[in-house]
Amino acid sequence: MNASHSPERMPVVICSGEEIARQVAGRVADLIRQRAAEGRPAVLGLATGSTPIGVYRELVRLRREEGLDFSNVVTFNLDEYYPMSPDSIHSYHRFMRENLFDHVNIRPENTHIPRGDIRPEGVEAHCAEYERRIAGAGGIDLQVLGIGRTGHIGFNEPGSDQATRTRRINLDTVTRRDAAADFFGVDNVPRQALTMGVGTILEARQIVLIATGEHKAQTLRRAVEGEVSPLVVASYLQQHRDVTVYLDEAAASELTRCKTPWLIGEPVWDEALEKRAVIWLAGKCGRAIRHLDETDYIENRLAGLLERRPSADALNERVFNDLRGRIVETPDLFSGRRVVVFSPHPDDDVISMGGTLRKLVERGNEVWVAYMVSGNIAVFDHDVRRHLQFVRLMNRALGLDPREAEALSEKVEGAFARKRQGGVDIREAQEIKRAIRESEACSACECVGVSPDRVRFLNLPFYRTGMVQKLPVGPGDVGIVRAFLEEVRPQVVFAAGDLSDPHGTHRMCKEAIDRALAECRGQAPDLYLYRGAWQEWDVERADLFVPLSRAELREKVNAIYRHESQKDRALFPGTDEREFWQRAEQRNIQTARTLDRLGLPEYHSAEAFVVIKGQR
């Protein structure tokens, strides 16, 4: 492809999240060693949130295994919520200690983070002093950045001027909603923050911006390819002399070179890209695939694509037949096989593939459902109170001894009264919340026909922190998944391929499954990846469509309803204000309508999957 036509206005590196962590940590390590050889400190600007955690883990590994010396390192963090106590579980002071500072030999006096506990009248002076300390350290050598969905860097929200300095700022509504999961509700998210200014960031000698996940793809396209604008503050980075943007494939998916590469040059065509281009063209022209003609291709920079086929009609027919062959109605769905459906949380199965799940049972497959984490942090305290009241009433109605139930209720109620917003529950409360989620999952499985003796709750250790932030996936997690797989020996495995959930649990569960499958002996099962809770597969990416009738979609929604603690107002809804059943229903209907617009058979709704055939 002719890269000279690329609309990207900053250097962009696209690779896996693991490779991003290695490359960025490698740059940081090289800088630390270079500055040590020169006899002067390495000054780092650091970010927080989920984005840089992989980099920090790699730096800790370099310290532990290769002796990387942090004694000559000085750090300045981008921001902190305001107001915020440094010892709060939400504080970036605590985040940096837990994820980096406590694991390397950096001097505490060399670490700097804006303080969220400054009295209001002292904020301006504190911010000015922060700027003086950066200048006194000689300026920032390498600044690590993430990006928010509003396009902010640091907490510089839309409208921030490129000359701004460290200051207090009001947080955008989108930013607060994105943080709601960490704070157990948007109402608990601070409305303000202290942040380095755009001007401070741009003075760093080198800048790296890291982003992962499809939920940031649209914003990144505007930042990387759009005009410099205060409405997308990250676009100011285009003016920097030494900036590199590191993206995984999901975050880069809306860039022109990834989404529509034929618009910037002649790509290397294969059948997958050919199909994507034809579907894109049908959407752009507003016509069914079979109605596209040669003029449509020529006028939309796809003339080169026609050279691969005898005619436009032949190309149209190939793509149409390919899509038609991926629609599998109930009589053609496989039967008589051992199937495992992995569900990250105790509701992702019915939200994402509830219709297919019922069909698999009806087709005579041996279907197992394995819930990977408890989902207990997503249960409101008032639901616990309701269930405790039920136990007390049941004891009274059945004439049972109420003393243990009363003692437990008093203990839990007392803990709730003492708990700070977003605080960790006591063990008993966590177990009650876990039981609530498990009972709802069993009820939903009953609704789709899965036998209770084929429902498993794996309760993976990485999730058991009682907080939104989780541990890394470890051998214990992988071992539990592998043991279950070796017990059931499935021929087909379904797993969540929806990696944009706000708190990363889906991504971590997929990692545990992949590692467990790699360790299992024998023929690998076919892997079907579903989506639905947070996003849906694009039609051009899906390998399988399972149509649902109006009645079948209604039955799927009824199964989702069984998750009562997540209905009406889920604790972690993300930025989509619809209930989960509404999201699932509308996405399934939208998938069918997209197929219909392409000229394929008309269905009421459909679930979509990506299929990876088993091999070893």
C-alpha positions in Angstrom: 0.0 0.0 0.0 1.2 3.5 -0.7 1.8 4.9 2.8 2.3 8.4 1.5 -1.4 8.8 1.2 -2.0 7.9 4.8 -4.2 10.4 6.7 -2.4 9.6 10.0 -0.7 12.7 11.4 1.3 11.0 14.1 3.4 7.8 14.1 1.3 4.8 15.0 2.4 1.4 16.0 -0.2 -1.4 16.0 0.5 -4.6 17.9 -0.8 -6.8 20.7 -1.3 -5.4 24.2 1.5 -7.6 25.5 3.9 -6.3 22.8 2.8 -2.7 23.6 3.8 -3.3 27.2 7.2 -4.7 26.2 8.0 -2.0 23.7 7.0 0.9 25.9 8.7 -0.6 29.0 11.8 -1.2 26.9 11.9 2.5 25.9 11.6 3.5 29.6 14.3 1.1 30.6 16.7 2.3 27.8 16.1 5.9 29.0 16.8 5.0 32.6 20.1 3.3 31.7 21.1 6.1 29.4 20.5 8.8 32.0 22.4 6.7 34.6 25.4 6.4 32.3 25.3 10.2 31.9 25.2 10.7 35.6 21.8 12.4 35.7 18.2 11.4 36.6 15.6 10.0 34.2 12.5 12.1 34.6 9.3 10.2 33.7 5.7 11.4 33.3 3.4 8.6 34.4 -0.3 7.8 33.8 -2.8 5.7 35.7 -5.8 3.6 34.9 -6.0 0.2 33.2 -4.0 1.3 30.1 -0.4 1.5 31.6 -0.7 -1.4 34.0 0.9 -3.8 31.5 3.9 -1.4 31.1 4.3 -1.2 34.9 4.2 -5.0 35.3 6.9 -5.3 32.6 9.0 -2.7 34.4 8.6 -4.6 37.7 9.7 -7.7 35.9 12.8 -5.9 34.5 13.7 -4.8 38.0 13.2 -8.3 39.5 14.8 -10.3 36.7 17.3 -8.0 35.1 18.1 -5.6 38.0 16.8 -2.4 36.3 17.9 0.3 38.7 15.2 3.0 39.5 17.4 4.8 42.1 18.1 7.6 39.5 14.4 7.9 38.4 12.2 10.9 39.2 8.5 10.6 38.4 5.6 13.1 37.9 2.1 11.7 37.6 -0.4 13.3 35.3 -3.4 13.8 37.7 -5.4 12.9 40.7 -9.1 13.1 41.5 -10.3 16.0 43.7 -11.1 15.8 46.5 -9.3 12.5 47.2 -7.5 11.2 50.2 -4.1 9.6 49.3 -4.9 6.4 51.2 -8.3 5.9 49.4 -8.6 2.8 47.3 -9.5 5.2 44.4 -6.5 7.4 44.9 -3.8 7.5 42.2 -1.2 7.7 45.1 -2.3 4.2 46.1 -2.6 3.0 42.5 1.1 3.9 41.8 2.3 2.3 45.0 0.5 -0.9 44.4 1.3 -1.2 40.7 4.9 0.2 40.5 6.5 2.1 43.4 6.3 -0.6 46.0 8.0 -3.1 43.6 11.0 -1.2 42.4 13.8 0.7 44.2 12.6 4.2 43.4 13.2 6.8 46.2 9.9 7.9 47.7 11.1 11.5 47.7 11.5 11.3 43.9 7.9 10.4 43.2 5.4 13.2 42.7 1.6 13.0 42.4 -0.9 15.9 42.7 -2.6 15.8 46.0 -6.3 15.5 46.2 -6.5 16.4 49.9 -5.4 20.0 49.5 -7.8 22.5 50.9 -9.6 24.5 48.2 -7.8 27.7 49.0 -4.4 26.0 48.6 -5.1 24.3 45.3 -3.7 27.0 43.0 -0.5 27.3 45.0 -0.1 23.5 45.0 -0.5 23.4 41.2 2.1 26.2 40.8 4.5 24.3 43.0 4.0 21.1 40.9 5.0 23.0 37.8 8.1 24.4 39.6 9.1 20.9 40.7 8.9 19.6 37.1 11.0 22.5 35.9 13.5 22.0 38.7 13.9 18.4 37.7 14.9 19.6 34.2 11.6 18.8 32.5 10.1 15.4 31.6 12.2 13.2 29.5 9.4 10.7 28.6 5.7 11.1 29.1 3.4 8.1 29.1 -0.2 8.9 28.3 -3.6 7.2 28.0 -6.6 8.7 26.3 -10.2 9.0 27.4 -13.3 8.6 25.3 -13.7 12.4 25.3 -10.2 12.6 23.8 -8.7 13.9 27.0 -5.0 13.3 28.0 -4.4 13.6 31.7 -7.8 15.1 32.7 -7.6 17.8 30.1 -11.2 17.7 29.0 -12.6 19.0 25.6 -12.0 22.8 25.4 -8.6 22.7 27.1 -6.1 25.1 25.6 -2.7 23.8 24.5 -1.0 26.4 26.7 -2.7 25.2 30.0 -0.7 24.3 33.0 -1.3 22.1 36.1 -4.7 23.1 37.5 -8.1 22.0 38.9 -10.6 21.0 36.2 -14.2 19.9 36.1 -14.6 16.4 34.7 -16.8 15.7 31.7 -19.9 13.6 32.2 -18.6 10.9 29.9 -15.3 10.7 31.9 -17.3 10.3 35.1 -19.5 7.6 33.6 -16.4 5.7 32.4 -15.0 5.8 35.9 -18.3 4.7 37.5 -17.3 1.1 37.7 -14.2 1.9 39.8 -16.3 3.9 42.2 -19.3 1.6 42.4 -21.6 4.1 40.8 -21.3 7.4 39.0 -22.7 9.3 42.0 -19.5 8.4 43.8 -17.1 9.7 41.2 -15.5 13.1 42.1 -16.6 16.0 39.9 -13.2 17.5 39.7 -9.5 16.6 39.3 -6.1 18.1 39.4 -4.2 17.6 36.1 -1.0 18.5 34.3 -1.9 21.0 31.6 -1.6 20.4 27.9 1.3 22.8 27.7 3.1 20.9 30.4 2.6 17.6 28.6 3.7 19.0 25.3 7.0 20.1 26.8 8.1 16.5 27.5 11.0 15.5 25.2 9.3 12.2 24.2 5.7 11.2 24.4 4.1 7.8 24.1 0.3 7.4 24.0 -1.1 4.0 24.7 -4.7 2.8 23.9 -6.4 -0.6 23.8 -10.0 -1.7 23.1 -12.6 -0.9 20.6 -14.4 1.6 22.9 -11.7 4.2 22.1 -11.4 3.5 18.4 -13.6 6.4 17.2 -11.8 8.9 19.5 -8.4 7.7 18.3 -9.3 8.1 14.7 -10.2 11.8 15.4 -7.0 12.3 17.4 -4.7 10.7 14.9 -6.4 11.6 11.5 -8.5 14.7 12.3 -7.6 18.3 12.5 -6.0 19.7 15.7 -8.9 20.8 17.8 -9.6 21.6 21.5 -12.6 19.3 21.2 -10.2 16.4 20.9 -7.4 17.4 23.2 -5.2 14.4 22.2 -5.0 15.9 18.7 -2.6 18.5 20.1 0.0 15.7 20.1 0.2 16.1 16.3 2.3 19.2 17.0 4.9 17.3 19.1 8.3 16.6 17.5 8.7 13.1 19.1 5.4 11.3 19.8 4.5 7.7 19.2 1.0 6.2 19.5 0.8 2.5 20.5 -2.5 0.8 19.7 -3.8 -2.8 19.8 -5.9 -3.9 16.8 -9.2 -3.1 18.5 -8.2 0.5 19.3 -6.8 0.9 15.7 -9.9 -0.6 14.1 -11.4 2.8 13.0 -8.2 4.1 11.4 -8.4 4.3 7.7 -5.6 1.9 7.1 -7.4 -0.7 9.1 -11.1 -0.1 8.3 -11.0 1.0 4.6 -7.4 0.6 3.4 -8.4 0.8 -0.2 -9.1 4.5 0.3 -5.4 5.3 0.7 -3.8 3.0 -1.8 -4.1 -0.4 -3.4 -4.0 -3.0 -0.6 -2.9 -6.6 -0.7 -6.3 -8.2 -1.4 -7.4 -11.5 0.2 -10.9 -13.0 0.4 -11.6 -11.5 3.9 -10.6 -8.0 2.8 -12.6 -8.5 -0.4 -15.7 -9.3 1.6 -15.2 -6.4 3.9 -14.9 -4.0 0.9 -18.0 -5.3 -0.8 -20.1 -5.0 2.4 -18.7 -1.5 2.9 -19.6 -0.6 -0.6 -23.2 -1.9 -0.3 -23.6 0.2 2.9 -22.2 3.3 1.2 -24.4 3.0 -1.8 -27.4 1.9 0.1 -28.1 -1.1 -2.0 -28.1 -4.9 -1.7 -24.9 -6.7 -2.6 -26.3 -8.2 -5.8 -27.4 -4.8 -7.0 -23.9 -3.3 -7.0 -22.5 -2.6 -10.5 -19.1 -1.8 -12.0 -19.7 1.9 -11.7 -20.2 1.6 -8.0 -16.8 0.0 -7.6 -14.9 2.4 -9.9 -16.4 5.5 -8.3 -15.5 4.4 -4.8 -11.8 3.5 -5.3 -12.4 -0.2 -5.7 -11.6 -0.7 -9.4 -8.6 -2.8 -8.4 -10.9 -5.2 -6.7 -12.7 -6.0 -9.9 -9.5 -7.3 -11.4 -9.7 -10.3 -9.1 -13.0 -11.5 -10.5 -14.5 -11.9 -14.0 -17.1 -9.2 -13.4 -18.8 -7.1 -10.7 -21.7 -9.6 -10.7 -19.3 -12.5 -10.1 -17.8 -10.7 -7.2 -21.2 -9.8 -5.8 -22.3 -13.4 -6.0 -19.2 -14.7 -4.3 -19.6 -12.4 -1.3 -23.4 -12.9 -1.2 -23.1 -16.7 -1.2 -20.3 -16.5 1.5 -22.6 -14.6 3.8 -25.6 -16.8 3.0 -23.6 -19.9 3.9 -22.8 -18.5 7.3 -26.5 -18.3 8.3 -27.3 -21.5 10.2 -30.9 -22.2 10.9 -32.0 -24.6 13.7 -32.1 -27.9 11.7 -28.6 -27.3 10.4 -27.1 -26.5 13.8 -24.7 -29.2 15.0 -26.1 -31.9 17.4 -24.9 -34.7 19.7 -21.7 -32.9 20.8 -20.3 -32.0 24.2 -20.4 -28.2 24.5 -19.0 -25.9 27.1 -20.2 -22.4 27.3 -17.9 -20.2 29.4 -19.5 -17.1 30.8 -17.3 -14.5 32.4 -20.0 -13.1 34.7 -23.2 -15.0 35.7 -25.3 -13.4 33.0 -23.1 -13.0 29.9 -24.2 -16.4 28.5 -27.9 -15.5 28.2 -27.2 -11.8 27.3 -24.9 -12.7 24.5 -26.1 -16.1 23.2 -29.2 -17.0 25.1 -31.1 -17.9 21.9 -28.3 -20.2 20.6 -27.9 -21.7 24.0 -31.5 -22.9 24.0 -31.1 -24.2 20.4 -28.0 -26.2 21.4 -30.0 -27.9 24.2 -32.9 -28.6 21.9 -30.6 -30.1 19.3 -29.5 -32.8 21.8 -26.1 -31.5 22.6 -24.6 -32.1 26.0 -24.4 -28.5 27.1 -22.4 -27.3 30.2 -22.3 -23.7 31.4 -19.2 -22.6 33.4 -19.4 -19.2 35.1 -15.9 -18.0 35.6 -16.2 -15.3 38.3 -18.7 -14.7 41.0 -19.8 -11.2 39.8 -20.4 -10.4 43.5 -19.1 -6.8 43.3 -22.0 -6.0 41.0 -24.6 -6.6 43.6 -26.1 -3.7 45.5 -26.1 -3.7 49.3 -29.8 -3.3 49.3 -30.2 -6.7 47.5 -28.2 -8.3 50.4 -30.6 -6.6 52.9 -33.6 -8.0 51.0 -32.2 -11.5 51.0 -31.3 -11.4 54.7 -34.9 -10.2 55.4 -36.1 -13.2 53.4 -34.1 -15.6 55.5 -35.4 -14.1 58.7 -39.0 -14.3 57.4 -38.5 -17.9 56.2 -37.1 -18.9 59.6 -40.1 -17.4 61.3 -42.5 -19.0 58.9 -41.0 -22.5 59.2 -40.4 -22.2 63.0 -36.6 -22.5 62.6 -34.0 -21.0 65.1 -33.6 -17.4 64.0 -30.5 -16.6 66.1 -27.8 -17.3 63.5 -29.7 -15.4 60.8 -30.2 -12.5 63.2 -26.5 -12.5 64.2 -25.4 -12.6 60.6 -27.8 -9.8 59.7 -26.5 -7.6 62.5 -22.8 -8.2 61.4 -23.5 -7.5 57.8 -25.6 -4.4 58.5 -22.9 -3.1 60.8 -20.3 -3.6 58.2 -22.4 -1.8 55.6 -22.8 1.2 58.0 -19.1 1.5 58.5 -18.1 0.9 54.8 -16.9 3.9 52.9 -18.1 4.5 49.4 -16.6 1.9 47.1 -15.1 0.1 50.1 -14.4 -3.7 50.2 -17.2 -5.8 51.8 -16.6 -8.2 54.6 -16.3 -11.9 53.7 -19.8 -12.7 54.7 -21.3 -9.9 52.5 -19.2 -11.0 49.6 -20.4 -14.6 50.0 -24.0 -13.5 50.1 -23.6 -11.4 47.0 -21.9 -14.4 45.3 -24.9 -16.6 46.3 -27.3 -14.1 44.8 -25.6 -14.1 41.5 -25.3 -17.9 41.4 -28.9 -18.5 42.3 -29.9 -16.1 39.5 -27.6 -17.9 37.0 -29.2 -21.3 37.9 -32.6 -19.9 37.3 -31.6 -18.4 33.9 -30.0 -21.8 32.9 -33.3 -23.5 33.8 -35.1 -21.0 31.5 -33.0 -22.0 28.5 -33.1 -25.7 29.3 -29.6 -26.4 30.8 -29.7 -29.1 33.4 -28.6 -27.9 37.0 -26.0 -30.7 37.2 -24.3 -29.2 34.2 -23.8 -25.7 35.7 -20.4 -24.9 37.3 -19.2 -21.9 39.2 -15.4 -21.7 38.8 -14.9 -18.6 41.1 -11.5 -17.8 39.6 -9.0 -16.4 42.1 -8.0 -13.3 40.1 -11.4 -11.8 40.7 -11.5 -12.4 44.5 -10.2 -9.0 45.5 -13.5 -7.5 46.6 -12.6 -4.5 44.4 -13.0 -3.6 40.7 -9.3 -3.8 40.2 -8.3 -7.4 39.8 -5.1 -9.5 40.2 -3.3 -10.7 37.0 -4.5 -14.0 35.7 -2.2 -16.7 37.2 -1.5 -20.4 37.2 -4.3 -20.9 39.8 -6.9 -19.5 37.4 -5.6 -21.4 34.4 -5.4 -24.6 36.4 -9.1 -24.4 37.4 -10.2 -23.9 33.8 -7.9 -26.6 32.5 -9.2 -29.1 35.1 -12.8 -28.4 34.1 -11.9 -28.8 30.4 -10.1 -32.1 31.1 -13.1 -33.3 33.0 -15.8 -32.5 30.4 -13.5 -32.8 27.3 -15.8 -30.7 25.1 -15.8 -30.8 21.3 -17.1 -27.2 21.1 -16.3 -24.3 23.4 -18.1 -21.0 23.5 -16.3 -18.0 25.1 -16.7 -14.2 25.3 -14.9 -12.4 22.5 -16.4 -9.1 23.8 -13.2 -7.5 25.1 -14.5 -3.9 25.7 -16.2 -4.5 29.0 -15.4 -1.5 31.2 -13.5 -3.4 33.9 -11.6 -5.9 31.8 -13.0 -9.2 33.3 -14.0 -10.6 29.8 -10.5 -10.0 28.5 -8.9 -11.7 31.6 -11.3 -14.7 31.4 -10.4 -15.1 27.7 -6.7 -15.2 28.6 -7.4 -17.9 31.2 -9.3 -20.0 28.6 -6.6 -19.6 25.9 -3.9 -20.6 28.3 -5.9 -23.6 29.6 -6.7 -24.8 26.1 -3.0 -24.6 25.1 -2.1 -26.8 28.1 -4.8 -29.4 27.4 -3.6 -32.5 25.5 -5.3 -34.0 22.4 -7.6 -32.5 19.8 -8.4 -28.9 20.5 -12.2 -28.1 20.5 -13.7 -25.7 18.0 -13.9 -22.3 19.6 -16.9 -20.0 19.1 -16.5 -16.4 20.3 -19.7 -14.5 21.1 -20.4 -10.9 21.9 -23.4 -8.9 23.0 -23.1 -7.4 26.4 -21.0 -4.4 25.3 -20.8 -4.7 21.5 -21.6 -7.1 18.6 -19.6 -8.6 15.9 -19.6 -6.6 12.6 -21.3 -8.6 9.9 -18.1 -8.8 7.8 -16.2 -10.4 10.8 -18.8 -12.9 11.9 -18.4 -16.6 10.7 -21.8 -17.8 11.9 -25.2 -16.2 12.3 -27.9 -18.0 14.3 -31.4 -16.5 13.4 -34.0 -16.1 16.1 -37.7 -15.8 15.7 -39.7 -13.2 17.6 -40.7 -15.8 20.2 -37.1 -17.1 20.5 -35.8 -13.6 21.2 -38.6 -13.1 23.8 -37.5 -16.4 25.5 -33.9 -15.1 25.6 -35.0 -11.9 27.2 -37.0 -13.8 29.8 -33.8 -15.7 30.7 -32.0 -12.3 31.1 -34.8 -11.2 33.4 -33.9 -14.0 35.8 -30.8 -11.9 36.8 -32.9 -9.7 39.0 -30.0 -8.0 40.8 -28.8 -6.7 37.4 -32.1 -5.5 36.2 -33.6 -2.0 36.2 -30.3 -0.5 37.4 -27.2 -2.6 37.1 -24.3 -1.4 39.3 -21.9 -1.4 36.4 -23.9 -0.5 33.3 -21.0 1.3 31.5 -21.9 4.3 29.4 -24.9 2.7 27.7 -28.0 3.7 29.7 -30.1 0.8 28.3 -30.7 -2.2 30.4 -28.7 -5.3 29.3 -31.8 -7.0 27.9 -32.5 -4.0 25.8 -29.0 -3.9 24.4 -29.1 -7.6 23.6 -32.6 -7.4 22.0 -31.7 -4.3 19.9 -28.3 -5.6 18.8 -29.8 -9.0 17.7 -32.5 -7.2 15.7 -29.9 -4.8 14.2 -27.7 -7.8 13.0 -30.7 -9.3 11.2 -31.6 -5.9 9.6 -28.1 -5.5 8.4 -28.2 -8.9 6.7 -31.6 -7.9 5.2 -30.2 -4.6 3.8 -27.4 -6.6 2.1 -30.1 -8.6 0.3 -29.9 -11.8 2.4 -33.0 -13.6 3.8 -35.0 -11.6 6.2 -35.1 -12.7 9.9 -36.4 -11.1 13.0 -33.1 -11.2 14.8 -29.8 -13.1 14.9 -26.8 -13.8 17.2 -23.3 -13.7 15.6 -20.2 -15.7 16.3 -16.5 -15.9 15.2 -15.4 -19.5 14.8 -11.9 -20.8 15.3 -11.6 -24.4 14.2 -9.8 -26.7 16.7 -6.2 -27.7 15.9 -3.2 -28.7 17.8 
